Amino acid sequence: MYPAKNIVENAVNSADHTTLVAAVQAAGLAETLQGPGPFTVFAPTNAAFEELPAGTVDTLLMPQNKDRLTGVLTYHVVPGRLDSEALEEMIDEGGGSATLETVSGGTLTVMANGPMNIAVEDSTGGVANISTYDVNQSNGVIHVIDKVLLPAS
């Protein structure tokens, strides 16, 4: 990853994020995520997408499901540049957790999950751990997560 490149320019070069890139392209969000931002992206790995029930990704990638796919993807994006230090401060100020509003209008909860680890909880109760923090981009920051976050239906 190169800090001088934007979120999409870097993601297309990540072997661990090919499913995410395909989904972003299918949803027509590439142009948005190349914009000035800044954005904080909680980026699920290919392995995270593989943990979804069989057929879920293929179904979401169908043109007739573009709105649902867009909702899932924008649920992983928060306005602003929230690096790990900013997230930790928010968690401390919130007494152990903090609520983030996503671009889709949903909410995520970040919380400490053991020493030196931040977890992200979605509105369905699913929890993803951040495995790689602070991947800086020209228009934001990416935190790699081990699960796909799902908004309430």
matplotlib code that plots the C-alpha trace (Angstrom):
import matplotlib.pyplot as plt

x = [0.0, 1.2, 0.1, 0.2, -2.5, -6.2, -8.3, -9.3, -5.8, -4.3, -7.1, -6.8, -3.2, -4.1, -4.3, -6.3, -9.1, -10.0, -13.6, -14.0, -12.7, -15.0, -17.9, -16.9, -16.8, -20.1, -21.8, -20.3, -18.5, -15.0, -15.3, -16.7, -13.9, -11.4, -12.8, -11.2, -12.8, -11.4, -12.8, -12.2, -12.8, -13.1, -12.0, -13.0, -10.5, -11.4, -11.4, -14.1, -16.3, -15.8, -17.3, -20.6, -23.3, -22.7, -24.0, -24.2, -21.4, -22.6, -26.2, -25.0, -22.9, -26.0, -27.1, -30.6, -29.0, -26.9, -28.8, -28.3, -24.6, -24.1, -25.8, -23.4, -20.3, -21.1, -21.8, -18.0, -17.2, -17.1, -16.6, -13.3, -9.8, -10.1, -6.7, -6.2, -5.2, -8.5, -10.5, -8.8, -9.5, -13.2, -13.4, -11.8, -14.1, -17.1, -16.2, -15.2, -17.0, -17.9, -20.6, -19.6, -22.1, -21.5, -21.9, -24.9, -26.6, -26.1, -24.0, -21.0, -19.7, -16.0, -14.7, -11.5, -11.2, -8.2, -4.9, -3.9, -7.0, -10.1, -13.2, -16.1, -19.6, -22.4, -26.1, -26.8, -24.4, -21.6, -18.1, -15.0, -11.5, -9.1, -6.2, -4.2, -4.5, -3.7, -3.1, -2.9, -4.2, -4.2, -7.9, -8.3, -7.3, -8.1, -8.3, -8.4, -11.0, -11.7, -15.5, -18.0, -20.1, -23.8, -26.4, -29.8, -32.2]
y = [0.0, 3.5, 6.5, 8.7, 6.7, 6.7, 3.9, 2.3, 2.6, 0.7, -1.8, -3.1, -4.1, -6.1, -9.8, -10.1, -7.7, -8.9, -9.7, -6.3, -4.6, -6.6, -5.6, -1.9, -2.0, -3.8, -1.3, 1.7, 3.0, 3.2, 6.8, 7.8, 6.1, 7.8, 11.2, 13.5, 12.0, 11.6, 8.2, 5.5, 2.0, -1.2, -3.5, -7.2, -9.7, -12.3, -14.9, -12.7, -12.8, -16.6, -17.0, -15.6, -18.3, -20.0, -17.9, -14.6, -12.9, -14.1, -13.0, -9.5, -9.1, -9.6, -6.3, -6.5, -6.5, -3.4, -1.3, -4.0, -4.4, -0.6, -0.6, -3.4, -1.7, 1.8, 0.3, -0.3, 3.3, 6.1, 9.8, 11.2, 9.9, 7.8, 6.1, 3.7, 6.5, 8.4, 5.2, 4.5, 8.0, 7.7, 4.4, 5.8, 8.9, 6.6, 4.5, 1.4, 1.8, 4.4, 4.6, 5.6, 6.7, 5.0, 6.5, 4.3, 6.0, 2.9, 2.7, 0.6, 0.2, 0.1, -1.3, -2.5, -6.3, -7.2, -5.3, -3.5, -4.7, -2.9, -4.8, -3.5, -4.6, -4.3, -3.7, -7.4, -8.2, -9.5, -8.6, -8.1, -7.7, -5.3, -7.3, -4.5, -0.9, 2.5, 1.7, 5.3, 6.5, 9.9, 10.2, 8.3, 5.3, 1.6, -0.9, -4.5, -6.6, -10.4, -10.4, -8.7, -6.2, -6.3, -3.6, -4.4, -5.4]
z = [0.0, -0.9, 1.3, -1.8, -3.6, -2.8, -1.3, -4.6, -6.2, -3.2, -2.8, -6.4, -5.6, -2.5, -3.0, 0.2, -1.0, -4.5, -3.4, -1.8, -5.0, -7.2, -5.0, -4.9, -8.7, -9.1, -6.8, -8.7, -5.7, -7.1, -8.1, -4.7, -2.8, -5.1, -4.1, -1.6, 1.5, 4.0, 4.6, 7.2, 5.7, 7.6, 4.8, 5.1, 3.6, 1.0, 3.9, 5.6, 2.6, 2.3, 5.8, 4.6, 3.9, 0.5, -2.4, -0.5, -2.4, -5.8, -5.0, -3.8, -7.0, -9.3, -11.0, -9.5, -6.0, -6.5, -3.9, -1.2, -2.2, -2.0, 1.5, 2.8, 1.3, 2.5, 6.0, 6.1, 5.5, 8.1, 7.2, 8.4, 9.0, 12.1, 12.8, 15.7, 18.0, 17.3, 17.7, 21.0, 22.3, 21.3, 23.1, 26.2, 26.2, 25.7, 28.8, 26.8, 23.5, 20.9, 18.2, 14.6, 12.0, 8.6, 5.2, 4.7, 7.8, 10.0, 13.1, 14.2, 17.7, 18.3, 21.5, 23.2, 22.7, 24.9, 25.0, 21.8, 19.9, 18.7, 17.7, 15.5, 16.2, 13.6, 14.2, 14.0, 16.8, 14.6, 15.7, 13.5, 14.9, 13.3, 12.1, 10.4, 11.6, 10.1, 6.4, 5.4, 2.0, 0.3, 1.1, 4.3, 6.3, 6.0, 8.9, 7.7, 9.5, 9.7, 9.2, 6.9, 8.8, 8.1, 8.6, 10.0, 7.2]

ax = plt.figure().add_subplot(projection="3d")
ax.plot(x, y, z, "-o")
ax.set_aspect("equal")
plt.show()
